[in-house]
Amino acid sequence: MITAIVQFALPKPLTRDEAQAIFEGSAPNYRNMAGLIRKNYLLSQDGKTAGGAYTWESREAADAVYTDEWRAQVAERYGAPPSVTYFESPVVVDNQRGTIETN
């Protein structure tokens, strides 16, 4: 599994409620996305940075989404281009399901 952290600086800070409304607008785009296990939307405490923490089945699945078109859409929606940092996720603890997953 791969975890991708996507971040972008916002042109003006967002409140939690503003961010939630924006995030809810794009959330349906990620439902049933090939290779995506989970997406957590992120907003910094000061509201100046937003992004997401994505858990993917593979780097290839993530790369299929993080295209130039996707980057342009994020920049248009939030007013800043995203950065993407990848991490290996060899073990994932899921307390809701009561599981520990390994690659």
Residue frames relative to the residue before (quaternion, step in Angstrom):
aa qw qx qy qz dx dy dz
M 1.0000 0.0000 0.0000 0.0000 0.00 0.00 0.00
I 0.2241 -0.7493 0.6136 0.1086 3.49 -1.28 0.60
T 0.1547 -0.7362 0.6465 0.1270 3.56 -1.12 0.69
A 0.1171 -0.7709 0.6242 0.0489 3.53 -0.92 0.98
I 0.1696 -0.7518 0.6305 0.0925 3.53 -0.94 0.96
V 0.1072 -0.7790 0.6176 0.0145 3.54 -0.67 1.19
Q 0.0352 0.7993 -0.5972 0.0563 3.57 -0.88 1.00
F 0.0656 0.7672 -0.6380 0.0090 3.52 -1.25 0.53
A 0.4418 -0.6642 0.5406 0.2671 3.54 -1.13 0.80
L 0.3400 -0.7493 0.5351 0.1913 3.56 -0.89 0.92
P 0.5335 -0.6434 0.4353 0.3345 3.61 -0.99 0.73
K 0.7612 0.0112 -0.0412 0.6471 3.58 1.25 -0.50
P 0.5813 -0.6090 0.3995 0.3629 3.58 -0.98 0.74
L 0.2613 -0.7407 0.6002 0.1511 3.54 -1.22 0.66
T 0.4146 -0.6384 0.5723 0.3050 3.54 -1.20 0.53
R 0.6725 -0.4737 0.3657 0.4354 3.54 -1.25 0.24
D 0.6713 0.5039 -0.3032 0.4512 3.59 0.90 -0.89
E 0.6343 0.5144 -0.3303 0.4732 3.61 0.99 -0.77
A 0.6645 0.5012 -0.2992 0.4666 3.55 0.91 -0.95
Q 0.6399 0.5299 -0.3353 0.4441 3.59 0.90 -0.87
A 0.6530 0.5145 -0.3209 0.4539 3.61 0.91 -0.86
I 0.6614 0.4899 -0.3027 0.4806 3.59 0.96 -0.84
F 0.6638 0.5117 -0.3040 0.4528 3.58 0.87 -0.95
E 0.6421 0.5253 -0.3304 0.4501 3.59 0.95 -0.83
G 0.6162 0.5672 -0.3391 0.4284 3.58 1.15 -0.60
S 0.7561 0.3580 -0.2090 0.5065 3.59 1.06 -0.69
A 0.4741 0.7148 -0.4268 0.2867 3.62 1.17 -0.39
P 0.6504 0.5220 -0.3561 0.4216 3.66 0.83 -0.74
N 0.5716 0.6015 -0.3803 0.4084 3.61 1.15 -0.49
Y 0.7201 0.4496 -0.2397 0.4710 3.59 1.15 -0.57
R 0.4734 0.6621 -0.4500 0.3675 3.60 1.25 -0.11
N 0.8590 0.0578 -0.0729 0.5035 3.56 -0.96 0.92
M 0.3106 0.7478 -0.5249 0.2624 3.60 1.12 0.58
A 0.5413 -0.6503 0.4325 0.3115 3.56 -0.86 0.99
G 0.8509 0.1717 -0.1516 0.4727 3.55 -0.83 1.06
L 0.6071 0.5520 -0.3651 0.4398 3.61 1.22 -0.23
I 0.2563 -0.7732 0.5662 0.1264 3.55 -0.73 1.11
R 0.7927 -0.1266 0.1409 0.5794 3.57 0.88 -0.97
K 0.0739 -0.7551 0.6475 0.0718 3.54 -1.23 0.59
N 0.1006 -0.7494 0.6526 0.0481 3.54 -0.98 0.97
Y 0.3141 -0.7235 0.5823 0.1970 3.58 -0.75 1.02
L 0.1804 -0.8033 0.5650 0.0544 3.55 -1.06 0.85
L 0.0165 0.7518 -0.6591 0.0079 3.54 -1.19 0.73
S 0.4270 -0.7069 0.4968 0.2667 3.57 -0.74 1.02
Q 0.6687 -0.5236 0.3540 0.3918 3.56 -1.20 0.52
D 0.7231 0.4202 -0.2500 0.4879 3.60 1.04 -0.72
G 0.4901 -0.7075 0.3968 0.3190 3.58 1.30 0.03
K 0.5465 0.6549 -0.3734 0.3646 3.58 1.28 0.14
T 0.7607 0.2489 -0.1427 0.5822 3.59 1.24 -0.36
A 0.0332 -0.7826 0.6216 0.0022 3.55 -1.02 0.85
G 0.1752 0.7868 -0.5823 0.1059 3.54 -1.29 0.13
G 0.3712 -0.7121 0.5428 0.2458 3.50 -1.19 -0.63
A 0.2442 -0.7010 0.6441 0.1846 3.50 -1.32 0.45
Y 0.0875 -0.8186 0.5671 -0.0255 3.53 -0.50 1.28
T 0.1547 -0.7364 0.6474 0.1211 3.56 -1.06 0.77
W 0.0984 -0.8120 0.5749 -0.0190 3.54 -0.69 1.24
E 0.5637 -0.5786 0.4696 0.3564 3.55 -1.23 0.49
S 0.8057 -0.0489 0.0731 0.5858 3.59 1.06 -0.75
R 0.6310 -0.5121 0.4227 0.4011 3.53 -1.31 0.29
E 0.6150 0.5594 -0.3456 0.4352 3.59 1.02 -0.74
A 0.6423 0.5150 -0.3234 0.4665 3.60 0.99 -0.80
A 0.6532 0.5032 -0.3096 0.4736 3.57 0.99 -0.82
D 0.6724 0.5093 -0.2994 0.4460 3.58 0.86 -0.95
A 0.6071 0.5612 -0.3533 0.4378 3.58 1.13 -0.59
V 0.6980 0.4401 -0.2579 0.5025 3.60 1.21 -0.50
Y 0.7231 0.4424 -0.2500 0.4679 3.59 0.90 -0.92
T 0.1518 0.8082 -0.5387 0.1831 3.52 0.65 1.21
D 0.6814 -0.4415 0.3650 0.4556 3.57 -1.29 0.06
E 0.6260 0.5353 -0.3361 0.4567 3.60 1.03 -0.75
W 0.6476 0.5069 -0.3146 0.4740 3.61 0.93 -0.87
R 0.6506 0.5165 -0.3162 0.4583 3.59 0.93 -0.90
A 0.6497 0.5078 -0.3133 0.4711 3.59 1.01 -0.79
Q 0.6411 0.5203 -0.3230 0.4626 3.59 1.00 -0.78
V 0.6426 0.5059 -0.3212 0.4775 3.58 0.98 -0.83
A 0.6587 0.5097 -0.3102 0.4584 3.58 0.88 -0.91
E 0.6627 0.4981 -0.3081 0.4667 3.59 0.98 -0.80
R 0.6846 0.4966 -0.2868 0.4499 3.59 0.92 -0.93
Y 0.8219 0.2717 -0.1074 0.4889 3.58 0.85 -0.97
G 0.5041 -0.6917 0.4048 0.3218 3.59 1.23 -0.12
A 0.7540 0.2597 -0.1862 0.5739 3.59 1.22 0.33
P 0.4749 -0.6647 0.4840 0.3137 3.60 -1.02 0.67
P 0.4335 -0.7160 0.4831 0.2570 3.59 -1.05 0.69
S 0.2379 -0.6846 0.6535 0.2181 3.51 -1.35 0.35
V 0.1669 -0.7744 0.6046 0.0830 3.57 -1.12 0.71
T 0.0460 -0.7766 0.6283 -0.0084 3.56 -0.85 1.06
Y 0.2362 -0.7939 0.5515 0.0985 3.56 -0.82 1.06
F 0.0650 -0.7663 0.6388 0.0214 3.52 -1.18 0.76
E 0.4433 -0.6223 0.5654 0.3107 3.56 -1.15 0.59
S 0.1148 -0.7767 0.6167 0.0579 3.58 -1.06 0.76
P 0.0709 -0.8585 0.5069 0.0325 3.59 0.38 1.20
V 0.7779 0.1297 -0.0861 0.6087 3.61 1.22 -0.42
V 0.0323 -0.7811 0.6236 -0.0078 3.56 -0.95 0.96
V 0.2080 -0.7553 0.6130 0.1028 3.56 -0.85 1.04
D 0.0576 -0.7885 0.6123 0.0002 3.57 -0.74 1.07
N 0.2224 -0.8199 0.5169 0.1053 3.57 -0.18 1.27
Q 0.5885 0.5664 -0.3852 0.4295 3.61 1.11 -0.46
R 0.7478 0.3503 -0.2017 0.5266 3.56 0.96 -0.85
G 0.4054 -0.7243 0.4691 0.3016 3.57 1.22 -0.30
T 0.5601 0.6117 -0.3801 0.4095 3.59 1.07 0.71
I 0.1906 -0.6906 0.6763 0.1712 3.45 -1.44 0.28
E 0.1305 -0.8158 0.5627 0.0285 3.57 -0.59 1.19
T 0.0714 -0.7690 0.6337 0.0457 3.52 -1.11 0.75
N 0.6091 -0.5558 0.4129 0.3867 3.55 -1.22 0.44
